[in-house]
Amino acid sequence: MKNVIIVGAGDVGYNLASHLISEKKNVVLIDKNAEKVKYTSTRLDCIIIRGAGNSIDVLQDAGIENCDIFISATDSDEVNIISCFIVANEFNVPLKIARVRNLDYSVKNFFSRSGSGIDFLVNPEIEASKNIVNSIVHGAVSDVFTFEGTTIQLRDVYVDDDSDLIGMSLIELRKKYKFNFIVAGILREEDILIPYGETKIKKGDNLYIVGDDRNLELFFKKLGIKRKRIKDIVIVGGGRIGELVAKDLLELGKNIMILDRDYDRCKELSEKYENLIVINADITDKNVYEEENIGNYDLLISATGSEELNILTSIYAKKIGVKRSIAIVNKSNYLSLASGMGIDATISTKISSVNAILKFIRKGRVKSIYSIFDGKAEAMEVTVRNESLLSNKLLKDIELPKGALIVAVNRGDRNFIPDGNSKILAGDNVIIFALKNVVDKIEELISS
């Protein structure tokens, strides 16, 4: 599927377009906002049309007759729903995807029946809340990416000023820590590198490490990053994400307190959830931390509408004794900043949505997929088919494009980090880490 039309040049639409363009897809981006059209036209190598995504004339100008994938990701749920409905009824487009934030639409599956025009509905808040809960389940020691039906994980480690890893090559790292893991990529400043054995670790690096959960737990413990008991959790911000996370964590038996400065919202939440402690307070008031004993909590999740406030709140929470902190952060320059300031995990609604859409687009071939650091790289889980070019070959004989690595293999109940003499078999689930400029070649390889 090569031809994609995206309606909406906001965070999700822009980043999805950027991602798909890097995979050599033919992308047309539609937005009625003149400023957004001007901004994207100087940054994205695709056709950009100013207009409404629910206009048949605009859709025809965008080439809807030859479209393979239609994605409506504007800020309006209604526009996204109507656009998909028009495309479904007037044109023959195989996949129609809508970004919808209204929880009633998302949770109750109002549009799951045939005839709605929507093949896949993505809710940014639901996707982000899933990722937050997943991180908490694994101890909130880092960003955690899990792969379907396996114990394999991808986690990141920030190399701070005091780290023993500074100056160590990857060969020396494996010799010192004899666990079954691999450094799949290194985020260095604004670039992601695919490292090799002689690559030396530098201060400020973010290491993306792949292994099974047991080996990563042992490795993190050796680095002094221990999983701690997380029972008492404070959530700053009682919006959609705060509520979704609180609901899931209450079901897991956690003790949850939500802080929000909106009195009416606090009243609504306290009436809705019997076991939820709800405090009407402003987190920017320094006295709140002492009055509510926040320093005694195991984890603070900052999920307000301000990324800056989320970062500052998470940093201050760690300073006063909170064991772990998670912040909602979307801007790419803030993501690296947050890691360097001691925040244990950052979750992006934008990236969470992009990951969910990419996984749906590639369903069948790809079981799990994650966009890494604003789309600069991808980690994907692929099932190897009999006819695949990967099948029944030694790893050293597989011609992967430069910038891609097979970093882990799941075979039945067994998970392992392969070496050059490992044979890839039909039915294996392989984890591939790839820079964005070679993802299209990986797609060709796995679909052959």
C-alpha positions in Angstrom: 0.0 0.0 0.0 1.8 3.1 -1.3 -0.8 6.0 -1.5 -1.8 7.6 1.7 -4.0 10.6 2.4 -3.9 12.2 5.8 -6.4 14.9 6.9 -5.1 17.1 9.7 -1.5 18.5 10.0 -1.5 18.6 13.8 0.9 16.6 16.0 -0.4 13.1 15.0 -1.0 13.9 11.3 2.3 15.7 10.8 4.4 12.9 12.6 2.5 10.1 10.8 3.1 11.9 7.4 6.8 12.3 8.3 7.1 8.6 9.2 5.3 7.3 6.1 7.3 9.7 3.8 10.5 8.2 5.2 9.2 4.8 4.1 8.8 6.0 0.5 5.0 6.2 0.7 3.2 8.7 -1.5 1.6 11.0 1.1 -0.9 13.8 0.6 -1.6 16.0 3.6 -4.8 18.0 3.8 -5.5 20.9 6.3 -7.7 23.9 6.2 -5.4 26.0 8.4 -3.2 28.3 6.3 -0.4 28.5 8.9 -0.2 24.7 9.3 -0.1 24.3 5.5 2.7 26.9 5.3 4.7 25.2 8.1 4.4 21.7 6.8 5.1 22.7 3.2 8.6 23.8 4.2 9.3 20.6 6.2 7.7 17.7 4.6 8.4 16.2 1.1 4.8 15.5 0.1 1.8 17.2 -1.6 0.0 19.5 0.8 -3.5 20.8 0.1 -5.3 23.5 1.9 -8.9 22.5 2.3 -11.5 20.5 4.3 -11.0 16.8 4.6 -14.8 16.2 4.4 -15.1 17.9 1.1 -15.5 15.5 -1.9 -13.9 18.1 -4.2 -10.8 18.4 -2.0 -10.6 14.6 -1.6 -10.7 14.2 -5.4 -7.9 16.8 -5.8 -5.9 14.8 -3.3 -6.2 11.6 -5.5 -8.7 9.7 -3.4 -9.6 7.4 -6.3 -6.1 5.8 -6.1 -5.8 6.0 -2.3 -4.8 2.9 -0.3 -5.0 4.3 3.2 -7.1 7.3 4.4 -6.4 8.7 7.8 -8.4 11.6 9.4 -6.5 13.1 12.4 -7.9 16.6 12.8 -8.8 18.0 16.2 -12.5 17.4 15.6 -13.9 14.0 16.2 -16.9 14.8 14.1 -14.8 15.9 11.1 -12.8 12.7 11.4 -15.9 10.5 11.6 -17.7 12.2 8.7 -14.6 12.2 6.5 -14.2 8.4 6.9 -18.0 7.9 6.3 -17.8 10.0 3.0 -14.7 8.1 1.8 -16.3 4.7 2.6 -19.5 5.5 0.8 -18.1 7.4 -2.2 -14.8 5.8 -2.9 -13.1 2.4 -2.8 -10.4 2.9 -0.2 -9.2 -0.3 1.5 -8.3 1.2 5.0 -10.0 4.2 6.7 -8.6 5.3 10.1 -10.0 8.0 12.4 -8.4 9.7 15.4 -11.2 10.1 18.0 -10.8 11.6 21.4 -14.3 11.2 22.8 -14.2 8.3 25.2 -17.8 7.3 24.6 -17.0 6.7 20.9 -13.8 4.8 21.8 -14.8 2.7 24.7 -18.3 1.7 23.5 -17.2 0.9 20.0 -20.0 2.9 18.4 -18.3 2.6 15.0 -17.2 -1.0 15.0 -20.2 -2.1 12.9 -19.9 -2.4 9.2 -21.1 0.7 7.3 -19.6 3.1 9.7 -16.7 3.7 7.3 -14.0 3.4 10.0 -11.7 0.4 9.9 -9.7 1.5 12.9 -10.3 4.1 15.5 -7.4 5.4 17.6 -7.7 7.4 20.8 -4.5 9.2 21.9 -5.4 9.2 25.5 -6.3 5.5 25.6 -3.1 4.6 23.9 -1.0 6.8 26.2 -2.7 5.4 29.3 -2.0 1.8 28.2 1.7 2.7 27.9 1.7 4.3 31.3 0.1 1.3 33.0 2.5 -1.0 31.1 5.5 1.0 32.4 4.2 0.8 35.9 3.6 -3.0 35.7 7.3 -3.3 34.8 8.5 -1.1 37.7 8.5 2.3 36.0 12.3 2.1 35.8 12.4 3.3 32.2 10.4 3.5 29.1 9.2 -0.1 28.4 8.2 -1.5 25.0 6.8 -5.1 25.2 6.3 -7.5 22.3 3.2 -9.6 21.8 3.3 -13.1 23.2 7.0 -12.9 24.4 8.9 -11.8 27.4 11.2 -9.7 25.2 11.4 -6.0 26.1 13.1 -2.9 24.8 14.1 -0.4 27.5 16.1 2.7 27.6 18.9 3.7 29.9 20.2 7.3 30.3 23.9 7.6 30.9 24.3 10.3 33.4 27.5 12.1 34.7 28.2 9.5 37.3 27.6 6.4 35.2 30.2 3.6 35.2 29.3 3.0 31.5 31.0 6.2 30.2 33.9 5.3 27.9 33.0 1.6 27.8 32.7 -0.1 24.4 29.8 -2.4 23.8 32.2 -5.4 23.7 33.5 -4.4 27.2 29.9 -3.9 28.3 29.0 -7.5 27.3 32.1 -8.8 29.0 31.4 -7.0 32.3 27.6 -7.8 32.4 27.2 -11.3 31.2 23.5 -11.2 30.7 21.6 -12.0 27.5 20.9 -8.5 26.1 21.9 -6.3 23.2 22.2 -2.5 22.8 20.1 -2.1 19.7 20.5 1.7 19.3 22.0 4.7 20.9 20.3 8.1 21.0 23.2 10.6 21.0 22.0 14.2 21.1 19.4 14.3 18.3 20.5 11.3 16.3 20.0 7.5 16.8 23.0 5.3 16.0 23.0 1.6 15.2 26.1 0.7 17.3 28.8 -2.0 16.7 31.1 -3.7 19.1 33.7 -1.0 19.2 31.2 1.8 19.8 32.0 3.7 23.0 29.3 4.9 25.3 29.3 8.6 26.0 27.9 10.8 28.8 24.3 11.8 27.9 23.7 8.8 25.7 20.3 7.0 25.8 20.9 3.3 25.3 18.0 1.3 23.8 18.5 -2.2 25.2 16.7 -5.4 24.2 16.5 -8.7 26.2 14.0 -10.8 28.0 12.5 -9.3 31.2 14.6 -11.5 33.6 18.0 -10.6 32.0 17.1 -6.9 31.8 16.0 -6.9 35.4 19.3 -8.3 36.4 21.2 -5.8 34.2 19.3 -2.9 35.6 19.9 -4.1 39.1 23.7 -4.2 38.4 23.5 -0.6 37.2 21.8 0.4 40.4 18.4 0.8 38.9 16.3 -1.5 41.0 12.6 -2.3 40.6 10.8 -0.9 43.6 7.5 -1.8 45.1 4.9 0.6 43.5 1.7 0.6 45.6 0.9 4.3 46.4 0.6 6.5 43.3 -0.3 10.2 42.9 -1.6 11.4 39.6 -1.3 15.1 38.9 -4.1 16.1 36.5 -7.6 14.6 36.4 -8.2 14.8 32.7 -8.8 12.0 30.3 -5.4 10.3 30.8 -5.4 10.8 34.5 -8.8 9.2 34.8 -8.0 6.3 32.5 -4.8 5.5 34.3 -6.4 5.8 37.7 -9.2 3.4 36.7 -6.8 0.7 35.4 -4.5 1.0 38.5 -7.4 0.8 40.9 -8.4 -2.5 39.3 -4.8 -3.6 39.9 -5.2 -2.9 43.6 -3.1 0.2 43.7 -3.7 3.1 46.1 -4.4 6.2 43.9 -4.7 9.9 44.7 -5.5 12.4 42.0 -4.7 16.1 42.3 -6.5 18.6 40.1 -7.2 22.3 40.5 -10.6 22.1 38.8 -13.2 21.7 41.6 -16.0 20.5 39.4 -13.7 17.8 37.8 -12.6 16.7 41.3 -16.2 16.4 42.4 -17.1 14.4 39.3 -14.1 11.9 39.8 -14.8 11.4 43.5 -18.4 10.5 42.8 -17.5 8.2 40.0 -14.7 6.1 41.8 -15.4 5.0 45.3 -11.8 4.0 46.2 -10.1 7.0 44.6 -8.7 9.8 46.7 -9.3 13.1 45.0 -7.7 16.4 46.1 -8.7 19.8 44.8 -5.3 21.6 44.7 -2.9 23.4 42.4 0.4 21.4 42.1 2.3 24.7 41.5 1.6 25.6 45.1 4.7 24.3 46.9 2.8 23.7 50.1 0.7 21.0 48.5 3.6 18.6 48.5 4.0 18.8 52.2 0.3 19.0 53.0 -0.5 15.8 51.0 2.7 14.0 52.0 3.6 13.5 48.3 7.2 12.7 49.1 6.1 9.4 50.7 4.5 8.1 47.5 6.1 5.4 45.3 5.2 7.0 42.0 4.1 10.3 40.7 2.5 10.6 37.2 2.3 14.1 35.8 -0.5 14.2 33.2 -1.6 17.8 33.0 -2.1 19.7 29.8 1.3 21.5 30.1 4.4 19.5 29.2 6.6 22.0 31.0 4.6 21.6 34.2 4.7 17.8 33.8 8.5 17.8 33.5 9.0 20.3 36.4 6.6 18.4 38.7 8.2 15.0 38.0 11.7 16.4 38.7 10.6 18.1 41.9 8.8 14.9 43.0 12.0 12.9 42.7 13.9 15.6 44.7 11.5 15.4 47.7 11.6 11.6 47.9 9.1 10.1 45.4 10.7 6.8 44.2 9.6 7.0 40.5 8.1 9.6 38.2 6.4 9.5 34.8 5.6 12.5 32.7 3.4 13.1 29.6 5.7 14.8 27.1 5.2 15.3 23.4 7.9 17.7 22.1 11.0 15.8 20.8 13.4 18.2 22.4 11.7 17.7 25.8 12.0 13.9 25.5 15.8 13.9 25.7 15.7 16.7 28.3 13.4 14.7 30.5 15.6 11.6 30.5 18.6 13.7 31.5 16.8 15.2 34.5 16.0 11.9 36.2 12.4 11.4 35.0 12.1 7.6 34.9 9.7 7.3 31.9 8.1 9.7 29.4 4.9 8.9 27.5 3.8 10.8 24.4 0.2 10.8 23.3 1.4 11.7 19.8 3.9 8.8 19.5 1.4 6.4 21.2 -1.2 7.2 18.5 1.4 6.9 15.7 2.5 3.5 17.0 -1.1 2.2 17.1 -1.8 3.4 13.6 1.4 1.9 12.2 0.7 -1.4 13.8 -2.8 -1.5 12.3 -1.5 -0.5 8.8 1.0 -3.4 8.9 -1.3 -5.9 10.5 -0.6 -9.5 9.4 3.1 -9.1 8.8 3.9 -7.0 11.9 2.7 -8.1 15.5 4.1 -5.1 17.4 5.7 -1.8 16.4 7.1 1.2 18.2 8.3 4.5 16.9 11.4 5.5 18.7 12.3 9.1 19.6 9.9 11.0 17.4 10.1 8.5 14.5 13.9 8.4 14.1 13.9 4.6 14.4 11.5 1.7 14.7 11.4 -1.5 16.7 9.1 -4.0 15.1 8.1 -7.6 15.8 7.7 -9.7 12.7 6.5 -13.2 12.2 8.7 -15.0 9.7 6.8 -16.8 6.9 7.9 -19.8 4.9 8.3 -17.8 1.8 10.1 -14.9 3.5 13.7 -14.1 2.5 14.6 -14.4 6.2 13.4 -18.0 6.5 15.9 -20.9 7.0 18.9 -18.6 6.8 21.8 -18.0 9.2 21.7 -14.4 10.5 25.1 -13.7 8.9 23.7 -14.7 5.5 20.7 -12.3 5.6 21.3 -9.1 3.7 19.8 -6.6 6.0 20.1 -2.9 4.9 22.7 -0.8 6.8 20.9 0.7 9.7 18.9 -2.3 10.7 19.5 -5.2 13.2 17.7 -8.4 14.1 18.1 -8.0 17.9 16.0 -10.8 19.3 14.1 -14.0 18.4 11.1 -15.6 20.0 10.7 -19.3 19.1 7.8 -20.9 21.0 8.7 -20.6 24.7 12.3 -19.6 24.0 13.6 -16.1 23.7 17.2 -15.4 22.7 19.6 -12.8 21.4 20.9 -14.2 18.1 24.5 -14.1 16.8 25.8 -14.5 13.2 25.4 -18.3 13.4 21.8 -18.3 14.6 19.4 -19.7 12.1 16.1 -17.9 11.5 13.2 -20.4 11.1 9.7 -20.0 9.6 7.3 -19.3 12.5 9.9 -17.3 14.5 9.0 -13.9 15.8 12.0 -11.6 15.2 12.5 -8.2 16.7 14.1 -5.8 14.2 15.5 -2.4 15.2 15.8 -0.1 12.2 16.6 3.6 11.4 13.6 5.3 9.7 15.4 5.7 6.3 15.6 1.9 5.9 12.2 0.9 7.2 10.8 0.7 3.6 13.5 -1.9 2.7 12.7 -3.9 5.8 9.0 -3.9 4.7 10.1 -5.2 1.3 12.2 -7.9 3.0 9.5 -9.2 5.3 6.8 -9.1 2.7 8.8 -11.0 0.0 
